[in-house]
Amino acid sequence: MRDIAIAGAGMAGLHAAESLREAGFDGRITLIGEEGHRPYSRPPLSKEFLTGKGAPAGLDLREDAAFGALDLDWRLGRRARRLRPRERAIELDDGSAVTADGVVIATGSRARRPGTALPGVHALRTVEDAEAVRDAFKAHDRVVVVGAGFIGAEIASSARTAGLEVVLIEAAPTPLTRVVDPRIGSVLTELHRDNGVDVRLGSGVTGFEGRGRVERVRLDDGSAVEAPLVVAGLGALPNTEWLEGSGVEVAAGTGGVLCDEYCRTALPGVYAAGDIAAWPHPRYGGRMRLEHWTNAGEQAAAAVGNLLAGEGAGTPYTPVPYFWSDQYGMKIQLLGQAAPADTAEIVHGSAEDRKFVAFLGRAGMLVGVLGLRSTPKVMRYRRLLSEPTTWQDALAEVSPRS
Ligand SMILES: Cc1cc2nc3c(=O)[nH]c(=O)nc-3n(C[C@H](O)[C@H](O)[C@H](O)COP(=O)(O)OP(=O)(O)OC[C@H]3O[C@@H](n4cnc5c(N)ncnc54)[C@H](O)[C@@H]3O)c2cc1C
């Protein structure tokens, strides 16, 4: 293998390139990225970057010298528009093509944008989006945040830190309804309210109104909320469109690129990693697709390891998923997986104190550990998720002093 092309220059794309070099691959690596930037860190975009507290350098993932040492054929500001399976060639939007022996698909996901062209309505995915929101925070004293998922919650928190009046609108009855038990979701609701956010739960947004720019958000009960500025946190969609007709299988809906346990797609020599990849994780059943920072790096390393190992060799990718979120100076961490129907039991601390560790269980097995302001304890239980652990065995590991 002499030529490897990586589509997508985000966290997964960068780690794919770095892992190839670390493994001693000295052939050509082409890194194709639609954004005009070298890979940068997205998590600060909804946190310190928005409040103006983070220096722009906080987004840098590597020093210039480290990027240079990778000796990559950079194709930044170029979009992959088609994957031609027979020659294993990636066609770019300038009409050129990159032919490779191996391909890593790392085109990630994009923000689901609200369906309006009215100025003053934002979504948040790229550094340009974050700059626009940060500037808007300086120009306005009130913002309506639509969606109380992790990103929406962080935007609300940052807006409060920046001194804005915040209305947080969520269609579901509690924040993170698709992720956690409502009891835990309600802890997060109270966290917003105690920090002065006007939280409107069970309110669907039906439209954005205004003359020349947004002035109001219309809700499904017919009422309107004054909104000189709107930031939407409506989730993300995997960037799979360019793969149409390539033979790479893509799940219906928002499901991403279908891979096997080696992160291999249906096309030989073509692997996927990061936000875009959906692969079977033996401990969780079905296919898993994670929009998590840590996964992007770990999965890219696993995918290129398997690409270099070749067909019939390699190692299944079975990580302990990890996600964190920072809101109002508190860290929320999730190891493993969480679904609303999971059993949730607080094993340290309490919801009232806003400091706890909860075990999440499904079908008699431990599937996740969720913590608020409890980093060392959460991390201590990581090993229970690196192998199958029954709910009873997990509880037996908890000692009041641990
Ligand atoms: C505001 C924000 C805050 C976040 N905070 C956290 C957090 O606190 N904790 C956490 O665990 N995770 C967080 N995440 C999620 C985390 O950033 C993602 O999981 C991670 O960025 C995924 O990396 P990726 O490389 O797979 O995809 P991406 O970061 O999406 O990178 C993919 C790259 O590919 C490019 N691309 C897309 N299509 C093409 C194409 N056709 N041709 C060429 N290039 C293309 C994209 O422009 C992009 O640059 C956050 C995400 C956002 C947006």
The ligand as a MOL file (V3000), in Angstrom:
LIG
                    3D

  0  0  0     0  0            999 V3000
M  V30 BEGIN CTAB
M  V30 COUNTS 53 58 0 0 0
M  V30 BEGIN ATOM
M  V30 1 C -19.9270 22.9780 19.0750 0
M  V30 2 C -19.5350 21.5610 19.3540 0
M  V30 3 C -19.1740 21.1650 20.6350 0
M  V30 4 C -18.8160 19.8600 20.9040 0
M  V30 5 N -18.4890 19.5110 22.1810 0
M  V30 6 C -18.1760 18.2290 22.4600 0
M  V30 7 C -17.8420 17.8490 23.7970 0
M  V30 8 O -17.8460 18.6490 24.7180 0
M  V30 9 N -17.5240 16.5470 24.0180 0
M  V30 10 C -17.5120 15.6140 23.0190 0
M  V30 11 O -17.2170 14.4270 23.2790 0
M  V30 12 N -17.8340 15.9450 21.7420 0
M  V30 13 C -18.1570 17.2300 21.4470 0
M  V30 14 N -18.4820 17.5710 20.1610 0
M  V30 15 C -18.5060 16.5410 19.1100 0
M  V30 16 C -17.1380 16.4060 18.4320 0
M  V30 17 O -16.6390 17.6580 18.0910 0
M  V30 18 C -17.2940 15.5220 17.2000 0
M  V30 19 O -17.6760 14.2450 17.6290 0
M  V30 20 C -15.9990 15.4550 16.4000 0
M  V30 21 O -15.6880 16.7150 15.8840 0
M  V30 22 C -16.1340 14.4510 15.2570 0
M  V30 23 O -14.9620 14.4690 14.4980 0
M  V30 24 P -14.9770 13.9540 12.9880 0
M  V30 25 O -13.5850 14.1790 12.4790 0
M  V30 26 O -15.5840 12.6200 12.9080 0
M  V30 27 O -15.9900 14.9130 12.2400 0
M  V30 28 P -15.9730 16.4890 12.0050 0
M  V30 29 O -15.4330 17.2020 13.1620 0
M  V30 30 O -17.3580 16.8020 11.5370 0
M  V30 31 O -14.9520 16.6640 10.8020 0
M  V30 32 C -15.2600 16.2570 9.4810 0
M  V30 33 C -14.6090 17.2170 8.5180 0
M  V30 34 O -14.8790 16.7600 7.1950 0
M  V30 35 C -15.2630 17.8450 6.3870 0
M  V30 36 N -16.0810 17.3400 5.2650 0
M  V30 37 C -17.3920 17.0190 5.2680 0
M  V30 38 N -17.7680 16.6000 4.0540 0
M  V30 39 C -16.6720 16.6580 3.2730 0
M  V30 40 C -16.4230 16.3340 1.9140 0
M  V30 41 N -17.3770 15.8470 1.1110 0
M  V30 42 N -15.1630 16.5190 1.4410 0
M  V30 43 C -14.1590 16.9800 2.2430 0
M  V30 44 N -14.3520 17.3110 3.5290 0
M  V30 45 C -15.5860 17.1370 4.0450 0
M  V30 46 C -16.0210 18.7410 7.3220 0
M  V30 47 O -16.0880 20.0410 6.7980 0
M  V30 48 C -15.1910 18.6210 8.5920 0
M  V30 49 O -14.1490 19.5660 8.5940 0
M  V30 50 C -18.8370 18.8920 19.8630 0
M  V30 51 C -19.2140 19.2730 18.5620 0
M  V30 52 C -19.5510 20.5940 18.3150 0
M  V30 53 C -19.9650 20.9930 16.9090 0
M  V30 END ATOM
M  V30 BEGIN BOND
M  V30 1 1 1 2
M  V30 2 1 2 3
M  V30 3 2 2 52
M  V30 4 2 3 4
M  V30 5 1 4 5
M  V30 6 1 4 50
M  V30 7 2 5 6
M  V30 8 1 6 7
M  V30 9 1 6 13
M  V30 10 2 7 8
M  V30 11 1 7 9
M  V30 12 1 9 10
M  V30 13 2 10 11
M  V30 14 1 10 12
M  V30 15 2 12 13
M  V30 16 1 13 14
M  V30 17 1 14 15
M  V30 18 1 14 50
M  V30 19 1 15 16
M  V30 20 1 16 17
M  V30 21 1 16 18
M  V30 22 1 18 19
M  V30 23 1 18 20
M  V30 24 1 20 21
M  V30 25 1 20 22
M  V30 26 1 22 23
M  V30 27 1 23 24
M  V30 28 2 24 25
M  V30 29 1 24 26
M  V30 30 1 24 27
M  V30 31 1 27 28
M  V30 32 2 28 29
M  V30 33 1 28 30
M  V30 34 1 28 31
M  V30 35 1 31 32
M  V30 36 1 32 33
M  V30 37 1 33 34
M  V30 38 1 33 48
M  V30 39 1 34 35
M  V30 40 1 35 36
M  V30 41 1 35 46
M  V30 42 1 36 37
M  V30 43 1 36 45
M  V30 44 2 37 38
M  V30 45 1 38 39
M  V30 46 1 39 40
M  V30 47 2 39 45
M  V30 48 1 40 41
M  V30 49 2 40 42
M  V30 50 1 42 43
M  V30 51 2 43 44
M  V30 52 1 44 45
M  V30 53 1 46 47
M  V30 54 1 46 48
M  V30 55 1 48 49
M  V30 56 2 50 51
M  V30 57 1 51 52
M  V30 58 1 52 53
M  V30 END BOND
M  V30 END CTAB
M  END
